[in-house]
């Protein structure tokens, strides 16, 4: 898939974004985030009784991180996040699914 768009990607006409969402739940003491494996990443939990949802994307080439916080992970918020990304530039996205 990426090979078909190589010229557009290399010239900056098309961004490749790797997307995911995560949820921090009340009572979580250990979670997962994107980050360098040799560095500790701290995420403050604002309200310990509620769930916090984050949508994030990493630009494949320049490694820019685009993060937004939402009250829930649902279709409405997913669409809102994708619309936000479209305001940044044209992009090709790869959605990462993490099933434990």
C-alpha positions in Angstrom: 0.0 0.0 0.0 2.7 2.5 0.9 4.8 1.6 -2.2 1.9 2.8 -4.4 2.2 6.3 -2.8 5.9 6.4 -2.3 6.5 9.6 -4.4 3.7 11.5 -2.7 5.0 10.5 0.7 8.6 11.3 0.0 7.7 14.7 -1.4 5.4 15.6 1.5 2.2 15.7 -0.5 0.8 12.8 1.5 1.3 12.0 5.2 1.3 8.5 6.6 -0.2 8.5 10.1 -0.2 5.6 12.5 -3.4 5.9 14.7 -4.6 4.4 17.9 -6.8 5.2 20.9 -6.3 4.3 24.5 -8.4 4.5 27.6 -7.2 5.1 31.2 -9.6 3.7 33.6 -10.2 4.4 37.3 -8.0 2.0 39.3 -5.4 1.5 36.5 -1.9 1.5 37.9 -0.2 0.3 34.7 -1.3 1.1 31.2 0.3 1.5 27.8 1.3 4.5 25.8 3.4 5.2 22.7 6.9 6.3 23.6 10.5 5.3 23.6 11.1 2.0 25.3 14.1 3.2 27.3 12.2 6.1 28.9 9.4 6.2 31.4 6.2 7.9 30.3 4.0 9.5 32.9 0.3 10.3 32.2 -1.5 12.2 35.0 -5.0 10.9 35.7 -7.2 13.9 36.1 -10.3 12.2 37.6 -9.7 8.8 39.1 -13.4 7.9 39.0 -13.8 8.4 35.3 -12.4 7.0 32.1 -10.1 9.2 30.0 -9.8 8.5 26.3 -7.0 9.6 24.1 -6.8 9.5 20.3 -3.3 9.8 18.9 -1.4 9.6 15.6 2.3 9.6 14.8 3.5 10.9 11.5 5.5 8.0 9.8 8.2 10.3 8.4 8.6 13.4 10.7 7.4 11.6 13.9 5.1 14.5 14.9 2.6 13.3 17.5 -1.1 14.5 17.2 -3.1 13.9 20.4 -6.6 14.8 21.5 -8.5 14.0 24.7 -12.1 12.8 24.6 -14.7 11.8 27.2 -15.3 8.4 25.4 -14.1 6.3 22.6 -17.1 6.2 20.2 -18.0 6.8 16.6 -18.7 10.5 17.1 -15.4 11.1 18.7 -13.5 8.9 16.2 -15.1 10.9 13.3 -14.2 14.2 15.1 -10.6 13.1 15.5 -10.3 12.1 11.8 -11.8 15.4 10.8 -9.2 17.1 13.0 -6.4 15.2 11.2 -7.8 16.2 7.8 -7.4 19.9 8.8 -3.6 19.2 9.2 -2.9 17.9 5.7 -3.9 15.1 3.3 -3.0 11.8 4.9 -3.0 8.0 4.5 -3.7 6.4 7.9 -3.1 3.0 9.3 -5.2 2.2 12.3 -3.4 0.1 14.9 -5.6 -2.5 16.7 -4.3 -3.7 20.0 -6.1 -6.8 21.4 -4.8 -8.1 24.7 
